[in-house]
């Protein structure tokens, strides 16, 4: 948020947020530094408007699409298992 990166999460929030939520997000977006309470309010707005859930759903869908593609192709079992483990780990990480 503070760096002002135009991520999928931010774009999703901009399409979903109401005026108050958008105001909280924009108050810290690209600010470089901000009051921790303002950052917490912006993060909560990302959750409340549904942007976070929408992005997580999209990540799960893409991960399953990737796994399905691996299952259909002739990839060695060890390589396939390794790639699936990495994909699931990355899609489930919490930061």
N, C-alpha and C positions, 0 to 999 in steps of 0.2 A: 504493500500500500504506500508506504513512505517513499519508495523509489519511483513511483508513478508508472510502473510497468503495465502496459495494456494487455492483460492476460485474459484468457477465456473467462475466468471467474469474474473479473471486473466487467467485461462486456455483458456477461449473463446478468450481473447485478444491475447494470444500467438499463437493461431491458425489462427487469422485473421490479425494481425498487420503487416504492412510493416516494413522494417528495421529501419527507422527513428522513427516510433511510438514505436516499441519494445525497441529501445535505450532509449527513454524518460521514458517508463514504468520501465525498468530495472535499470535506474539511481536512482530511489527512492525506488524500491521494496526491502523491508527488511533493509532499511538504518537506521531505528530508528528515525532519524531526517534528514531533508532536507530543502533546500531553498524553501520557499513558491512558488516561480516561477517554480521550477522544479516539485513540486507536482502538480501545476495547469497544467503544460504541460503534465504530465503523465495522469491526469484525462481527459484532452482533447483528448489525444491519445486513451483512452478507449472508448470515445464517437465516435471519428472519424473512428475508425476501425470497428465499428458496434457491439462491444462486449456488450456494455450497452443495446442497443436495443434488441439484441439477448437474453440476460438474462431476460429482462423485458417481452419479448414475451413468453419465456418459463415459467416464473412465472404466467402469465395470463392463459396459457394453463393448467398448473397444478391446478390452482385455480378453473377453470371451470370444470376440471375433478373431483375435490373434491366435488364441488357443485352438479354436475350431480349424483355422487355416493350417496350423501345425499338424493337427490330427489327420487332415485330408492328404497332406503331402508326404512324400517319402523322405523323411528326416530320420536319422539314426535315433534310436530310443533314448540314448544317453543325452544327446544334444537336445532332443525334444523336451525331455524332463527338465533339463537345465534351463532352457528358455522359458518353459512354463513357470517354473519356480521363480525365476527373475521377474517375469511379467506380473505374477500374482503379488509378489513382494512389493514391487513398485506401485501397483495400483492400490494396495492396502496400507501404504505407509501413512503415518500421521505426522504432520509438521505444523 
